[in-house]
Amino acid sequence: MSSSKATDFGTALCIITGASKGLGRSLAKEIAGLLKSGSVLLLVARSGDKLQDLQDDLVSSEAGGAGLQIRCVVADLSHKEGVESVVRQAKDISCSDIDHLLLFNNAASLGDVSRFARSFTDMDDVDSYWSFNVSSALCLTAGILGAFPHRIGLRRCIVNISSVCAVKPYASWVLYCSGKAARDMMFRVLAEEEKDLRVLNYAPGPLDTDMLLQARTTTADTKLKDFIAAMYSDGHVLTCEESVSKLIKVLQEDNYPSGAHVDFFDV
Ligand code: NDP
């Protein structure tokens, strides 16, 4: 547990992957207002136009206030060049003024949920899913930690956006469930190894995003598909803003054991 309880996030370098839409975009909008002057917000995704829209939005709404630097990094995290370019651009930021490093490993994909585990005979399909959803999160985190090593006065917090699927199997979601389980364990190991870090696996609940649209329209398992469709039509899906508020509260209270899996519905 950290010694200082923060209600804002200080002068931070805050990196958000998958910031172009969905949860990542809402997170960027919310956290921008909690960063002190001199902070840098690094927004990562493949869609440069959407990142630019977000940057314009943040600037015009003055969400970040004066003194917040916003940088967009257009990168495909399914390739090592994409991960390396994010690390490179983070390294360009002078770390002497930064008292908080915050990395949100948010970007992910659902994968092909239109078929069952027994049909995944092609290793290339599986490797490509794991490359983006698992390997990139580890390599990006390691690269950023290497660029901003432990020093007195620097808080370092790594958030993995997880899912209930990390702990519960869902038929026809073999890639997504196994990827989320692997990510959780990776970050639990990291918390075990690096005691000065704060590491959080946050499961955001069902969100009204493009990922959920894909889930409720293409899931092969009929029971699961109907369940998600009903959850959506009955209005039991959360807005990204609701989930982001909970995440921010968890981070501000700073009471979770490092490496914990914290679900929206548990706090
Ligand atoms: P979206 O599909 O809406 O957004 C995904 C984000 O990831 C986008 O910004 C996308 O940007 C980015 N992304 C996708 N592929 C790549 C890539 N190869 N390289 C870099 N960035 C990429 O997802 P959500 O907002 O719904 O999900 C956010 C997180 O929340 C994920 O980790 C997801 O697993 C988790 N989650 C979501 C739930 C839900 O119900 N939606 C439930 C539980 C967990 P671009 O296309 O521009 O690259």
Boltz pocket constraint, residues with backbone or C-beta under 6 A from the ligand:
constraints:
  - pocket:
      binder: B
      contacts: [[A, 17], [A, 18], [A, 19], [A, 20], [A, 21], [A, 22], [A, 23], [A, 24], [A, 44], [A, 45], [A, 46], [A, 47], [A, 48], [A, 50], [A, 75], [A, 76], [A, 77], [A, 78], [A, 105], [A, 106], [A, 107], [A, 108], [A, 109], [A, 132], [A, 161], [A, 162], [A, 163], [A, 164], [A, 203], [A, 204], [A, 205], [A, 206], [A, 207], [A, 208], [A, 209], [A, 210], [A, 211], [A, 212]]
      max_distance: 6.0
